[in-house]
């Protein structure tokens, strides 16, 4: 019901963080089919960073490496500035996200 008003909040945005749960295919697909098109439509010149969250929940290193590669490929596909995997629980990658935003 608030979708039509959301673009009004985009004015003067310097950078977007498009976050998705690396453990949920549907979350990644929402970036590809909802958030990326919306940001490109309403803020075509604004940069965006793709952030893969909840990496701490992936215990298998080989699986995590595959999920990170998938995130990197999605970042290239949608022309994001970069892809940063992170975990709010462990703090891994959080500084990287904020450092990239301020650069």
C-alpha positions in Angstrom: 0.0 0.0 0.0 3.0 2.3 0.6 4.8 1.3 -2.6 3.7 4.3 -4.6 5.1 6.7 -1.9 8.5 5.0 -1.5 10.1 6.7 -4.4 9.4 10.1 -2.8 12.0 9.2 -0.1 14.7 8.7 -2.8 15.4 12.4 -3.4 18.9 13.5 -2.7 20.1 9.9 -2.0 23.9 9.7 -2.4 24.2 5.9 -2.4 21.9 2.8 -2.0 22.7 -0.4 -0.1 20.9 -3.2 -1.8 20.9 -5.9 0.9 19.8 -9.5 0.5 20.1 -12.7 2.6 22.7 -15.0 1.0 20.9 -18.0 2.3 17.6 -17.1 0.5 17.2 -17.3 -3.2 14.0 -15.3 -3.1 15.8 -12.5 -1.3 18.4 -12.3 -4.1 15.7 -12.5 -6.7 13.9 -9.5 -5.1 17.1 -7.5 -5.7 17.2 -8.5 -9.3 13.5 -8.1 -10.1 12.3 -5.4 -7.7 14.9 -3.2 -6.1 17.4 -2.9 -8.9 14.7 -1.9 -11.5 13.1 0.5 -9.0 16.4 2.3 -8.2 17.4 2.5 -11.8 14.0 4.0 -12.7 13.8 6.6 -10.0 17.5 7.3 -9.4 19.4 6.4 -12.5 22.6 8.2 -11.6 22.9 7.1 -8.0 25.5 4.4 -7.2 24.5 1.3 -5.3 26.4 -1.4 -3.4 25.2 -5.0 -3.2 25.4 -6.4 0.3 25.1 -10.1 1.0 23.9 -10.6 4.6 23.9 -13.4 7.1 27.1 -15.1 5.9 27.7 -16.3 9.5 24.8 -18.8 9.0 26.8 -20.6 6.3 29.1 -23.1 8.1 30.4 -24.9 5.0 33.4 -22.9 3.5 32.9 -24.3 0.0 29.2 -23.3 0.1 30.0 -19.8 1.3 32.6 -19.4 -1.4 29.9 -20.3 -4.0 27.4 -17.9 -2.4 30.0 -15.1 -2.5 30.7 -15.9 -6.2 27.0 -15.7 -6.9 26.8 -12.3 -5.2 29.8 -11.1 -7.2 28.1 -12.2 -10.4 24.8 -10.5 -9.5 26.8 -7.3 -8.7 28.3 -7.4 -12.2 24.9 -8.2 -13.7 23.2 -5.2 -12.1 26.3 -3.0 -12.4 26.6 -2.4 -8.7 29.7 -0.6 -7.5 30.8 -3.7 -5.6 29.6 -6.7 -3.7 30.3 -7.0 0.0 29.4 -10.1 2.1 28.8 -9.4 5.8 27.3 -10.6 9.0 25.6 -8.2 11.5 26.0 -11.0 14.1 29.8 -11.4 13.9 30.5 -8.0 12.5 32.4 -9.5 9.5 32.3 -7.1 6.5 30.3 -4.4 8.3 33.2 -1.9 8.3 33.8 -2.7 4.6 30.2 -1.7 3.8 30.5 1.6 5.6 34.0 2.4 4.3 32.8 1.9 0.8 29.8 4.2 1.4 32.0 7.1 2.6 34.6 6.7 -0.2 
